[in-house]
């Protein structure tokens, strides 16, 4: 065993072998394991040390920290109790013992311990320099009483200890929480009004006040009588807190009809006059309320007409500044973008740019509209134009990087003679806000997860699984680091008495891996491993080689060689810039990345085993996500784990049985089951008996064949494109001879106009991303190139700005038409050609030249 260890550990192992009864050796051995994050092994070493010296306080303290880290709560309680017995005059031991019982779901015992500790204190405690820490302990004890259900006792303790509690704001919030839970609503309302005097823009205080008056609803639905009472309440509050924005905004959520129109009219006018860019983001939740989007549209169009005609609002005599029209147009552009009317949105934002070409937000919003419309290249161009207008703005820089990474989707599907917007260009832009020198690693050290996720997805779309895996696993490592970072707080928070924050932090850590970023990273890594399993590395390389001409192969070989040389040069530069000289004169060199292109990650022998690691984390932390169980189905079907795959199918049926993907998995599973050979072993027979017993519980398959279940599903959702496509795909899966019937089913689907009351334009039901998915299905699953081409032509009419479908107004078509002019412009140093909208209606302020030069420099 000792021969396989690193030198330091090997030497220590020899010492332990020579002196097994030395608690020092076991303790140091545990510390080494702890430094390597091998916490379970470290705990074993500490326990061995304690067998030799059971009362060693230092070892017990280290053990308790690891037990808290690993959530060994029973052991944590025992260790903390032992520490208290050994050193009862130490405050931290009392507090640690109480917290241990709290974490172990024994709040009542924790309260007893804290009260026993208070009994050891003198009457004049605490001294001035410990008043805040003692007050925090008292608030923690009161929160424990509240959590344990002793509400009256908690309120009595709060009033009794008021002179010793320093944080008066928390005192008031704790008091009102207890009063409301005890049903003393009138007293609670008075305290909430006092809190609103301190902070009239705190939404939680308004929510609490509504609860005190019996006017709060979780789903936001109220009767007409309740709406009238709420309206009267907020009118009285608005007279008290005239400067508050929240008191004017909250009524918009529950008012209806003319009252909503009047309140919204009064709310938005000052913001339009002042020029607040976030106004639309503030009002965007109202679009989920039936009819309110139409009222908003009519209001803003009325204001636009009034300003154009008289330069005044309809109810005012004084003139508005010229910028008011700009912000009205800005709002309307975002409104029509939200409604899917991209022509109207672009016309409004173009007019706003003509009005005032120097407002950066206009270009950012135009970029967003173009992205939603499907023109990813133009979206990246205008995002970069906004970036060039303010090179010191990190947010705008990040928006530009996102658009560049999204734009690769165009180049992965439509190869045109246009400067490539690939990950390298996005990285070059992103590192403008990192420190000089170790730029690429600096993005990783900053835990810039949004960038790593976006670049990982970009690499995945381009088929570079190595780089994609590297980015996704980097995000997973960030979450592991965040988990490790809590270790230092186990002793710090007990010492500083920030107990409520400490417990909240531990609860946050317990649900850390349910965060959306981790879900995306884990799902991305699983998809990479699935693709690697379906097309192993050698077959991928062979497929790539056979699809290229000899000249293309030679060119690719040179390009890869140049990329490797460039990476090596960058690593050398990073090493030289990041190295420093210590006091002893030795240079500290940051180790270079041994696998910069992710090639080692691709050489895994068992990609499905690697995928299972991340799948287990998703199943544990995101059990209510449809994607989690879709991935579970795909992984387990490939692993031939039939029962686990069926479990995924049942979870999908539980979450959303009518989802197209749930239907696909259901049909695929039982179709695969029907094609399997008869069971031979006892284990196989047991699995089959379980499946036969469970099948009748699935309502979709009761007394139906798979084909019949597929038809019934189509009858339920014959108006939905994605449901029709799922049925067509399953029709082909069940019987390959019905390929033409499946294609016809998709092509016969109709894109209807959505019922809207909008004043301008019309909106079709189909979404761009769904139509792209259908095109990929026709091309790669049904393998009907003619049908795929017909679908592409059809969708180019529905989505004229889409670069994927080469719509008539997209930059893809414009670049094709202006190919020769573009080459001349690049070679001659002329300005970048305008990306047209019909007849050159995209407006530029000249900053696209900077985007062109940035692109060409790659």
N, C-alpha and C positions, 0 to 999 in steps of 0.2 A: 504493500500500500504506500509506504513512504517513498518508494522509488518513483512513483507517478506524480508526486507533488512538486510544486515549484520549490526553489532552493530554500527560502525562508521557512515555508511550511514543513519541508522535509527535515530541516534541522530541528525544528520544534517537535516534530513527531518523534525524532530520535530521543529528545529530552524526556518526552512523556513516556516512551517505552522504557527508558532507564529509570524514571522516577514517576510511576503511575500515581503515587499518593501525594503529589505536589499540587495543591490548589492553584498556585501561581501559574504553573504550566497550563493547566486546563483553562484558567481564566484568559491567559494570553492567546491560547489556541482559539477560544471563543471570540476574542476580539478580532483575530485575523479573519475568521469566518464572517463576522459582522461587517468588516470592511469590504468583503467580497459579496455582500448582500445574501449570503447563505445563512439566513436567520434561523432556520430550523436546526441546522447543524450547530450554530452558535448556542442555541438554547440547550442542546444536549451537552455541550462542553460546560456551560455554566452549571448545569445540574450535577455533572460529575464533580465540579469544583466544590459545590455546596455539600455534597456527600462527605467531603473531607473537612470542610470548614463551614458548617451550616449557619453560623452567625456572622458571616462576612458581609458587612453592610454594602460595600462597594459592589460585590458580585450580585447581591440581591437587587440593588438599584439597577444595574445593567440588565439583569434578567427581567425586571418589571417593565423596562422600556421596550424590550423585544416582545414581551407578551402583549403589551398594548398595541404594538405595531402589527403583530400577527393576529390580533383579536382573540387571543387565548384568554378569554375574560375570567373564566373560573380560576385559572392559574394566576392571573393578574390580581384577583382579589386575595388569594392566599399569600402571594408574595408581599403585597402591600400591608396585609395584616401583620406579617412577620416583621416587616420594617418598623411598623408602629410599635410593636411590642419591644423591639430592641432600642428604639429611640423615640419615646413618647413625648419628649419636650421639643420636638422639631415640628413646626407648623406644616411643612410640606408633606410629612408623613400622614397627618390627619386628613389633609385635603386629598391626597392621593388615594387613601383608603375609601373616602366618601365617593370620589369620582369612579373608582373601580366598581363599587356597588351600583352606582347609577348606570354605568355602561352595561352592567350585568342584569339590567332590568329590575333592580331592587331599590327604587327611589326612596321608599320609606326608611330603609336601613341607612341610606346615605344621609337623610335628614337627621336621624338619631346621632350619627357620628359627628355631623357638623354642630349639633346642639351640645354634645359632650365636649367638643373642642371649645365652644364658647364658654362652657362652664369652667374651663381652666384659665380663662382670661380675667384680668382685673377690671374693675368698674370703669376706670379712666382709659381703658384701651379703646381705640388704637392711638398711638402717638401721631403727630401731624404728618410725618413723612410716610405713614402707612394707612392713612385714612381712605385713599382711593381703593387700595387692594382689599381692605376690610369691607368696604362698601360693595365691591364686586362679589365677595364671598356671600354677603347677606342677600344680594339680588339672586345669586345662584341658588341659595337655599330656598328662597321664595318661589323661584321658578320650579324647583323640585317639588315643593308642596302643591303647586298648581298642577304639575304633570301627574302627580300621584292622586289628584282628586280632592285634596284637602283645601278647598277654596276659601272657606270662612277663616280657617287657621292661617292661610297664606295672607289674606287681607289684614288680619289682626297683627300678624308679624310685620307686615309692611308698614303699617301705621306706627307700630311700637319702635321700629328701627329707623324711622325717617331721619332723625338728626344725624345718624351715622352713615347715611347713604349720600354720597357726593354727586352721583350722576342723577340730577333732578329730572331730566327729560325721560330717561329710562324709568325712573320712579313713577312718573305720571302715566307712561304707556303701560307699565305693569299694573298700576292701580285701575285704570279704565278697563283693561282686559279682564281683571278679576270681577269688577262690578258688572260688566256685561254678562259674564258667565253665571253670576249669581242672580241675574234678572233685575238688578237695580239700574234700570235703563235710564231713568231721569237723571240720576247722579252721573251716570256714564256720559250722557249727552252734554252735560255741563262741562265735564272735563275735556271732551272732544272739542267743544267750542273754545276752551282755553288753549288747547293745543293748536287749533287752527289760527288763533291770534299769533302764535309763535311762528307757524309755518303754514300759510294759507294755500300753498300749492302742493301739499302732501295728499295724494289721492287716498292713502290708507285711512287718513282721518275722516275724509268725507264718507268713505265706505262704512266706517265704524259708526258715524253719526246716523247714517241711513238705517243701520241695524238697530240703533237705539230707538228710532221712530217706527220700526217695523216696516221699513220701506226698502229692503234689500232683497235682491233675487240673484241667485247664482247664474242663471241662464240669461239674465238681462230682460226678461219678459214681465210686464206689469199690466194690471187692469187699468181701465180708463180713470177710475177713481184714484188709484195709486199714482198714476202719471200726474194728475192734477195736484195731489198733495206734494209730490216731489218737485213739481214746477214751482209751487208756492214756497217750498223750503229753500230752493236755490235762488229764487228771486230775493228772498230776505237775506240770504248769505252774501249775494252779490252786492247788496247795498252796504254790508259791513266790510267786505274785502274787495273794494273796487279795483285794486291793483292786481288781483289774483287772476291768472289765466285758467286755472283748473276749475274754478267756480262757474266759468262761462262755457268751458269745453264739456264738462260731464253731462249737462242737460241734453246735449246733442245725441247722446246714446239712447235716451228713453223718450224724447219728444217725437211726435209724429205730425204729419200733414203741415198745416199752416203755421203751427207753433214751431215746428222744426225749421221751416223756411225762414221765419222771422229771426229765430235765435241764431241760425247759421249765418244769415245775412249780417247781423250785428257782430258776429264773431270774426268773420273773415275780412271785413273791410279794413280794420287797423293793420292786419298782417300784410294785406296787399299793398297798402300805402307805405308801410315801413320796408317792404321787400324782404319777407322772411322766406327763404328757400324751402324750409322744412314744413310749410303749411300743408302740402299734399300728404306728406308722411303722417302728419298729425291727424288728418281727416280720413286716411285710407281705411281704418277699421269700419267706417260708416258704409263702405261699399258692400259689406256683408249683410247689411240691413235692407230688407225688401223696400224698394222704391226710393231710398234716400239718394242713391247715385243719380237718378233722373232729376230729382229736385236740385241737387248740387249743380248738375250740368245746366239746367235752366237758369239758376241763379247767376252762375259765372258768365253765361252767354249774355244775360241781361246786363250785367255790369260791363262786359266788353262793349256791347252796343252803346250804352250810355256814355262810357268814356270816349269812344270814338266820335260820337255825335256832339257831345257837349263838354268833354273833359271833366265831367263831374259825376259823382254817384247820384242815383235817382232821388235820394232824400236829402241832398245837401246843395247848398248854394255856392260854397267855395270850390275852386278848381283843384283838381288833383295834380300832383307832379307827373311829368311824362313817364317816369319809371313805373307808375301804377299799371299802365297798359302792358308793359313788359312782363310784370309778374302775373297778370291775368292770363296772358298767352302762355307763360311758363306753367301755370296751373292747368290750363286746358290741355296742353301737350301731354302732361302726365295723366290727366283724366282719360283722354282718348287712347293713350297707350294701355292703360289699365283695362279699358273696355275692348281692346283688340282692334281699334280703328286706326291702323298705323298710317294710312294716307293722311288723314286729318291731323293726327298727332305730329307728323313730320312737317305739314304745312304750317302749323302753329309754332313749332319750335324754330323753323326757318325764318318765319316772320319776326320772332323774338330776336334771333341772331342779327337780322338786318337792322332791327331797331337799336340794339346795343351790342355790338360785336365783342365787347371786352368782358362780358360776364361769363366766368368760367363754368358756372352751374349749367348754363345752357348747353354747352358741348358735352358735359357729362350726361345730361338727360337725353340728348340726341343720340349719344352712344348707346344708352340703355334701350331706347326705342328701336334702334336698328338691330340690336341684339335680339329683342323680342320678335322683330319682324323676320329675323333669319339671316340678315346680312352681317355676318360675324367679322368680315374683313373691314367693312366700313365702320362698324362699331369700334374695332380696335384703332382705326385711324383717328376717329374723333375723340376717343378716350385719350389717345396720345397727344392730340392737339390741345386738349384741356390741360394735360400734364405740362406741356411746354409753356403754357401761359403762367404757371406758378410752379417753378422747379423746387420750391421749398416746402410744398405741401405733400406730406407722406400719404395721406388718404387718397388724393387724386392719383399719385404715383401707383398706389396699390390697385386702384380701379383700372388703370391702364394695363398693368401686368395681368390682371384677371382677363381682360378682353383679349390680350395677345394669346394667352393660353387657350382660351375658348376658340380663337380663330383657327387653330390647327385643324379643327374638325373639317374645315373647308378643304384644307390641303390634303387631308387623309382620303378624301372622296373625289375631289375634282382637281386634277392636276393642270394648272394654268401657268403661263409664263409671268409670274408676279413674284416680287421679293418675298421669300418664305418667312411667315410669322411663326417661328417655332419656339420651343422652350428656351433655347439659348438666348434669343432676343429678349424674351420675358425676363430671364435671369439677369441679363445685362442691365435691364431697367430696374429690377428689384434691388440689386446691390448698390444702386446709387445712394441708398439711405443706410448702408452698412459702413462699418469702420474700414479704413484702408487696410489693405493687406489680405488677411484671411477672409475674403469676401463671401465665398460660397458657404464655407463652414459657419460663417457668422450668422447666416440665415437659419442654420440648424441650431446654433447655440441660443439664438433669440427665441427658439420654439415657435417659429413662424409657421404655424400649422396650416393656415388657409392657403399659403403659397405651396407647401409640400403636397397638400391634397389636390390642388388645382393642377400642379405640374405632374403629379402621379397619374391623374385622370387623363391628362394630355398625352403622356407617354403611353398609357394603355391604349388610347385611341389610335396612336401611331404604330402599335404593335411592338413597342420596345418594353418587353415585360421586365427585363432586368432593372432598368431605371425606374419603372413604375413601382416595382416591389420595393426598391430602395427608398423611395419617397413614402410609400404607405407604411413601411416598417419603421421609418424615422418618426412618424407620428405616434405609432404604438410605443416607441421608446420614450417619447415625451411623457406619455401617461404613466409609464413605469417610473420615470424620474419624479413626476409629481407625487406618486405614491410614496417614493422613498423620501421625498422632502418633508413629509410629516414627521419623520423620526425625531428631528431636532426639537419639535414642539412639545413632545411628551413631557420633557422636564421643564422646558422654558415656561409653558403656560401654567404649570402648577406653581412654579416659583413666582411668576408675576401675577398670579391669581386671575388671569383672564379666562375664567372657567366656562362661562356661557359660550364664548367664542370658540373655545377649545372643543367643547362637545359638538357644536355645530360643524366645526371643521372635520371632526371624525365622521359625522353623519354624511357630510359631503364626500369624503374620501370613500365611504362605503358604496356610494352610488356614482363614483367618478366615471367608471367605464360605460355608464349609460348615456354619456354626453354624445351629442350628434357628431362631433369631429372624430371621436374614437370609432363610432359606428361606421362612418364613411371609410375610415382607414382600414378597419378590419374587413369590411365588405369588399373593398378594393383589392386587398391582399388575397382574399379567398377567390375572387374572380380571376386574378392572375394565376393562382395555382391551378384552378380548374382549366384555364386555357392551356397552361403548361402540361397538364395531364392529358388533355385531348390532343394536343399537338406538341409532342416532346421536342426538346431543343434540336436534335439532329434532323427531325422531319421538317421543322420550321426552316432550318438553314437550307435543306435540300429543296424545299418548296420555293424559297426565295431565289435560289440559284437557278432553278429550271425556268422561272418566270422572267428571267432577265437575259438580254442579249450579251454577247461577249464584251462589247464596249461598255455596257452598263455595269457588268461585273467588275471590269477594270476600274471604272470610275468610282464604284462603291468601295473597292479595296483601298484606293488612294484616299478617299474621304475618311474611312475608318482609321487609317494610319495617321492621317493629319489630326483627327480628333484625339487619338491616344497621345500623340506628341504634344498637343496643346494642353491636355490634362496634366501630363507629366511636368510641363513647364510651369503651369499654374501652381501645382503642388510644391515645386521647388521655390517659387516666389513666396508662397504662403509660409513655407518653412522658414525662409530667411527673414520674412517680415514679422512672423510671430515669435521667433526665437529671441531670447533675452539673455542677459548675463547676470548670474546670481552673485551674492557676496563672495562666494568661494571662487568666483571666476569661471564657473562652468556654464555652458550654454544650455538653455532649456528649449528643446525643439519639440514642437507639437507633432505627434506622429501623423504621418500621411495616411489618407484613406486607402486601405489595402484593396478595396474593390470599388473604384469610383464609378464604374459603369454597371454594377450589379450583376456581373457575369457569374460570380460564385453562387449568388442566390438562385440562379437558373439551373445550377448543376445538382440540385437536390434530387436524391433518388426516389423520394416518396412525397411528391407534391400534395397528395391528398392528406397525408399525416400532418403536414405543415398547415394545410387549410383547416384541419380539424381543431388545431390549437386555438385559432381565432374564432372558429365557429362556436366552440364551447363558451368563450367569453361573451359572444353575442347572445347565445341562448340563456346565459345567466343574467345578463344585464339589460338586454333588449328583447324580452320575451313577447312583447305586444307589438313588435314590428313585423309587418308582412314580409319585408325583405329578409329578415333573419331566417324565417322558416322556408322561404324560397331557396335560399342558399343551402340550408340544411337538407332540403330535398335533393338538390343537385349533387351535393357532396356524397350523401349516403347512397344515392342511386348508383353513383360511380364506384363506391366501395362495396356494393352489393349488400349493404346493411338494410335489409328489407323492412324490418320492424321500425328502425329509426326513420326511414323514409316515410313509412306510413304514419308515424307520429307527426312528422312535419306536415303531411297532408291533412291530418285531423286538426292541427293547430291553424292551418290556413282556412279550413272550413269554419273553425270557431271565430276567427278574426273577421273574415269577409268571404263568405261562400260564393257571393256573386261576382267577385273580382275575376277578370279574365285569366290572370296568372294562377289563381286558385283552381280554376276549371282546368287549365292546362295540366297542372300537376296531378289532379285527380284522375283524369283520363290517361295520362302517361303512365301513372303508377299501375293501374289495373290492366292496362294494355301490356305493360312489361311483365306483370304477374302472369297474365294469360299465356305469354310466349315462353315462360320458364318450364324446364322439364319437371316431371312429377317428383315429389320429395322422396328421398331414399333413406336418409338417416333419421334418427329419432328427433334430433334437434330441428331438422327441416320440417318434419311432420308437425311438430309442435308449433312452429311459426305459421304454417299453413292453417292449422286449426284456429289459431288466434285471428288470422285475417278473415277466415270464413265466418267466424263469430261476429266480427266487427263490421263486415260489409253491410248487413241489413240496417245498421245504425246510421248509415249515410243516406240521407233522404233523396239525394239526386239519383242514386242508383237502385232504389227500391223497385224490384220487379221490372228492371229495364236493362237492356244491353247498353254497351258504351256508345254505340251509334245513336240509339234512341235518346240517351241522356244528353248527347251532344245536340240533337235536334231540339229537345225541350229547352236547353239553355239558349239556343238561337231564338226560339219563339219568345222567350222572356226579354231579350235584349236586341231585338232586330233593328232598333234605331241607333245603336251605339257602334261606332266603327271598330273599336278595340275588342269588343265582345264578338263581333262578326269575324274579325281576323283570327281570334282565338279558336272559334268554331271551325274556320277554314283550315287552320293549321292542324287541328286534331282530326279533321276529316281526312287530310292527307296522311297523318300519322297512322290512323287506323287502317286505311286502305290506300296504298300508293297509286292504285289505278284511278282514283278519283281526283287526281291532281288538277285536271282541267275544270272540274266542278268546284274545287276549292278556289282556284284563281277567279272563276266567274263570280263566285259568291263575294269576293273582295271587290271586284270591279263593278258589280251591280250596286254596291253601297252608295248612298246618296248623302252629299254634304249639304245639310239644310241651313237656312238662315235662322239664327237664334232670335227668339222673341225679345225685342228691346223697345224701349220708348225713347231712344236717343234721338236727338234732333238732327244729327249728321251721320251719314254712312250706314253700313250694314256689317254685321259680324257673322261669320260662318262657324258652325259647331266644331269642325275638325281642328285639332291642334297640330302645330308644325312638328313637334317631337313625335307625335303618334304617326303622322304620315311618313316621317323618316324611318320609323321602326317598321312600318308596312313595306316600304321600299326594300329595306334590308331583308325582310322575310321573303319577298318575292324573288329577290336576287340570289340569296344564299341558302335558303331553306327549301323553298319550292323550286328553285333553280329554273326560273322561267324568265330569260333575259328580255324577251319581247314584252311580256306583261310588266316587267320592272320598268322598261322604257316608256310604255304607255302610262303607267302610274306617275312616272317622273314628269312627263309632259302635262298630265292632268293637274298635278300638284303645283307645277310652275305657274299655272293660272290662279290657283287659290292663294299662293304665297309668292307674289311677284318680287319680293325683296330677298327671297331665300337664295343663298349661294349654293346650298346643297342641291336644290332643284333647278338651279340656273334660271331663276325668274327674270322676267324682262327688265325689271328695275334694279336688279342686284348688281353688285360690283363684279360678279363673275362674268356676266354678259358684257358689261361695259369694258372690262379688261380685255376680253376677247376681241371686241370691236376696235379698241384703241391699242392693240398689241404693239404695232409698229411705232406709234406715237410714244408709247410708254418707254420702249427701248431707246428711242432717240432722246427722250427727256432724261433718262438715267445716264446715258453716255455723255450727253452734252451738258449736264448739270442744270437743266431747266427745272422749273417747279413741277411738283407731282401733279398728274392730271386729276381733275375733279372726279369724284365718284358720283355718278349721275343719279338723279331721281327723275326719270322721264327725260325732260329737256334741261339737264344741268341745273336742277333746283337745289342740290346740296350746297350749302353756303360755307365758304371757308374764309378764315381771316388771315390766311397766309402761313399758319403754323404747321400745315401739313408738310411743308418743306423739311421741317425738323424731323418729322416721323420718317420721311423718305431717307434722309441721311442716316438716321439711326438704323434703318433696315439695311441700307446698302453697306454699312460698315461691317455687318456680319459676313 
